[in-house]
Amino acid sequence: MKNGKRTPKYLILSLVLALISMVGAYFVQTSGTDVEVKDLRWETPSGHLMSALLFKPEGVSEKSPAPGIVTSHGWYNNREMQDLNNVELARRGYVVISIDMYGHGNSDPVEPAEWPNRGTGMYDAVELMADLPYVDRDKIGVTGHSNGARAANWSVLEDNKKPEEERLISTVLLVANDAMYTNDPGEPLYWSMRNDNQEYTNMYGTRDVGIIAAKYDEFFFRSIGEAGSVTPPRDYIDTKYAQSFLHFGMDPSEVNEERDSYTVYKQEVDGTEAMRVIYNPNQIHPWNHFSKSVVTSLLNYFDESLGSPKEIDSSNQIWQWKVFFNFLGLVAFFMFVVSFTKAMLNTSVFSSLKANETAVAGPAPRGVGKAWFWGGLIVSAVISGWSYLALFTWSATNRPEFFPQAPVYYIGVWSAVMGVVTLVILFVSYIFFSKKDGLDLHASGVLINLRTLWKTILLSLLVTTSAFGLVFIADYFFTTDFRIWVLTIKAFTPDKLLIALKYVPFFLLFYVTNSIAVNCFNYVSNGKKEWLNTALMALFNGLSAIVIVAIQYTHFFIEGDVFFTNISNIAGIWLFPIIVIIPLAAIITRKIYRVTKNPYLGGIIYAIIVTVMMVSNTLTQL
């Protein structure tokens, strides 16, 4: 009865927090309603549906047009990842269009061969921007993070096809990606890794151009040095490519002046004054879109290039408040999942799933039991880390076309492998120890009848549908979602559900098995406080990811480059949300297990949530 009485309080609290999140994020995003935010969908000249957010500041009109800026996220992200830039640019009077590149968010997926066409959709947005009557066509800029910067480069190449007087892009800020340094306009990925036979040139013409090059960028700002060595990104400003860029495409061997970071250099190009600048923050690639210093550089750049319609100091930033309110929504989401599940257990339909008494921790493991307990955790963590690294290349080369999202396939296969590994460890543990120690598979919930399983599945679907209902309310009424940095829960288009059905078996295998391990086999006393066991389970759930990231970046910061060179650096970045997601599984499933003694309910709920989170926040390709 005690838990039953507490449940409505937390359910109401979760709804209140969700509402505060929606309203708070809305007011920050609109600068207190001074900026109108619209969710756009339109059929582009590329022949695809494009999704974007339009930020229109108060006071802009056909008689008083404002500069326009198109912003773009990086690969495997979506338009909301540019929140910090969108908020700050719009409150300073710029009209902003923040796109979902093709294959991302709510935009149509395309074949990889189409990615360079019209800047993966960015140039389609530029042309839309130019047609808006309240935008100054002579002051249109583009900026993007990582592959969003690649899209900006592709858009420049598209714009260059037009006569000089008809070109639309006047300024470009590349964040976390290289510029076009040479006369080879091919694939703008690792442009600085070209051979020495390339001819330095100014591909940008009279446009203003800036680069934000993090000193610990995992992907870019490297170049071939003497004897084939690779210069680390922290030395980028001293490389011939950076110096050529700052000298407007001149061969650096022909200039005497060495130019510096954070200094704006201006020069007349074909009768027009143009500027070049490089910013070198001390941070890693993904931190660029969660950084006050990067926003400061961006604001300073566009103020110098376009002129801010409203004079607000670049250090005066409010986007952090949107992060706070979005994070509050994330907390509310998971609080709702647990409290709503408990509330449903008090209804006549699902009351049979509620345990007669609250589950409590078993006695502390001793002797042989302690060896099995700690041995199982350690072996699982070691195999988890090894298999994550080992499966990257395999999954990249063996992904069937049936699975249109490479990152989710990779993480899904890894999850399934760890689900099988966990099952094997549990089976061996049960046969050689737990059975003799008195573990009852029926009493602990490992074995349940078919009717209970169907009710479990039904309640899981009801809970997850209701939880994501909050996200869609936030999106529909406030154009916001729930997120912090790389951990995101957002509204999605119906096609994502069909994609989720393809991947959910992978995650069900892991999270259900993990819930059984955490709650049926390893729910024991590890000290005077019961929560210590929950914390321990959460720690070991994420231990392999934590260790890999720690090794990767400790080496990076000391030596100048990453440690694991046999796989793509993106694999390390994909671990950032996993460091939170997998440990949180132990907490969420434990809270649900305590009132149900049913490990499947929490496992299924969590698996569905993670699957939908992943498929709605990455690249879908044909």
Secondary structure, 3 states (H helix, E strand, C coil): CHHHHHHHHHHHHHHHHHHHHHHHHHHHHCCCCCEEEEEEEEECCCCCEEEEEEEEECCCCCCCCEEEEEEECCCCCCHHHHHHHHHHHHHCCCEEEEEECCCCCCCCCCCHHHCCHHHHHHHHHHHHHHHCCCEEEEEEEEEEECHHHHHHHHHHHHHCCCCHHHCCCCEEEEECCCCCCECCCCCCCCHHHCCCCCCECCCCCCCEEEEECCCECCCCCCCECHHHCECCHHHHHHCHHHHHHHCCCCCHHHCCCCCCCCCCEEEEECCEEEEEEEECCCCEHHHHHHCHHHHHHHHHHHHHHCCCCCCCCCCCCCHHHHHHHHHHHHHHHHHHHHHHHHHHHCCCCCHHHCCCCCCCCECCCCCHHHHHHHHHHHHHHHHHHHHHHHHHHHHHHCCCCCCCCHHHHHHHHHHHHHHHHHHHHHHHHHHHHHCCCCCCHHHHCCCCCHHHHHHHHHHHHHHHHHHHHHHHHHHHHHCCCEEECCEEECCCCCHHHHHHHHHHHHHHHHHHHHHHHHHHHCCECCCCCCHHHHHHHHHHHHHHHHHHHHHHHHHHHHHCCCCCCCCCCHHHHCHHHHHHHHHHHHHHHHHHHHHHCCHHHHHHHHHHHHHHHHHCCCCCCC
